[in-house]
Amino acid sequence: MKAWQFSENAYPYLPPEDQYESIRVTLPNRFYDPQKGAELYDRYLDEWCLADEEGMEIMLNEHHQTATCVDPAAPLVLAALARLTKRARLLILGNPVANRRQPIRVAEEMALLDILSKGRLECGFVRGVPYEITPANSNPVRMNERQWEAMDLIVKAWTRHDGPFSHEGRFFHHRNINIWPRPWQQPHPPVWVSSTSPGGARRVGERGWVQATFLTGVEGTSEIYASYRKGWREAGRGDDVPVNRLAYAALVYCAPSESEARAGAEKLLWYMTANKVAPQFQYPPGYMPAAAQIAVMRGVALDQHAANKGNATVDRAIQAGLMFAGTPDQVYSQIKAFHAAVGGFGHLLIMGQAGFLEHDETTLGIKTFAREVYPRLREVFSDTAISRAG
């Protein structure tokens, strides 16, 4: 099993929640202090570098016009980490290609990162959350189709080396594709896709890419992994699905004592409770299938963050499989139980910093996990194991 240190680089110093309508899209940026923001980025970079030193891998993502993730250009931060770190794999999860007008530019950026890191890039793609339709000035209709066309075109751009070719697709048109540089890794960097639905996971499995899912708990993760395995097998890849094709992201905080662990875990819950979003940004027409849109009109809340608020206590989050927290023995046992329940996975994506979790608390969590839990996980869960139905 590989463990990846992750932070969304939140800016938590906001007015009381009742003083603004939405933390995304419309929150005035006068609440952002550039000096505090620069200091936060210094510490976030230091924490990723510590994870590298402790033998962990590194993950980051991007979001737009929100205080929950002040990283609107993840390739820039990844470029810095490519030079600051020594050995860690560098995962971007991911590029919101359905909202990008130029997939070839993404192919170029990722190839450059692979060169800068000398082959340490893990390249992830995401559809993009509904709240970012408005900031991207994008059309929510047929986003899935745009995403898949963009991803296939990017892989093609990475793997064609005999001069220009053209692409005339449904959504993207390029007369001359011949990217420089080409990637370090051959035939191309490992591809990841984030999906929280069984339908999306099945398509990822068909291509054999790495499937990542976020805060979907035991039941949701089991369904997603089962669908991935089905897509893998139907594509003729064989019956055995390697665990290194599956990844799970959870809130994780580990400390030497139960009291320290509880205090850190309580602060991590900010990630689950702070996502106040106005309804018009949660369910843009056309983003969801018709049946889901009808359910929303009937009053069913489908937003994952909203659903997770019901589990926003440490004990409930642990029980639901959204959080692993406690002493090293407790965290190891929680992860082991979750791993068995979902049929196995090969990558643990660790949200190890959020909200008001301070630098010393974050570094304690990284060091305790890396030294007391991670070696046990790597010993018990082989990277070459097979994922099976839970």
Number of C-alpha atoms within 10 A of each C-alpha: 23 20 23 25 25 26 20 22 23 22 21 17 14 13 9 7 12 8 9 15 14 19 19 22 19 15 17 14 10 7 12 16 11 10 8 12 15 11 10 18 17 11 16 20 18 16 23 26 20 17 23 22 16 16 18 23 25 27 25 24 26 20 23 20 21 23 25 22 19 21 21 14 13 17 21 13 17 24 18 14 22 23 11 15 19 13 16 23 20 25 23 24 21 23 26 21 23 28 22 16 15 15 25 23 13 19 25 20 19 27 25 21 27 25 18 19 23 15 19 22 28 23 23 26 22 23 20 22 15 17 22 22 22 16 16 15 9 14 15 20 14 14 20 18 13 20 23 18 18 26 23 12 19 21 16 17 25 26 15 15 13 7 9 12 14 12 14 9 12 9 13 15 12 13 9 11 17 17 21 14 16 22 25 20 17 11 12 21 20 15 22 24 24 22 20 18 17 20 14 18 28 25 21 26 27 18 15 21 20 25 28 27 22 19 21 21 22 19 13 17 25 21 20 25 30 22 21 30 29 19 23 24 18 14 15 9 15 10 13 13 22 19 22 21 24 24 25 22 22 22 25 28 32 32 26 16 11 15 12 17 22 19 16 27 29 17 18 25 22 19 21 24 16 18 18 17 19 16 13 11 19 17 22 18 15 13 19 18 11 11 9 15 17 12 12 15 11 9 8 11 16 14 15 13 18 16 12 19 16 12 20 21 17 21 15 14 24 22 16 18 24 25 30 26 29 27 23 24 14 15 23 20 16 18 20 15 14 22 21 15 17 22 17 27 29 25 22 21 25 23 22 26 31 26 20 18 20 15 15 11 20 21 19 19 23 25 20 19 25 21 13 18 20 19 13 15 17 14 10 10 17 15 17 12 16 17 23 19 13 16
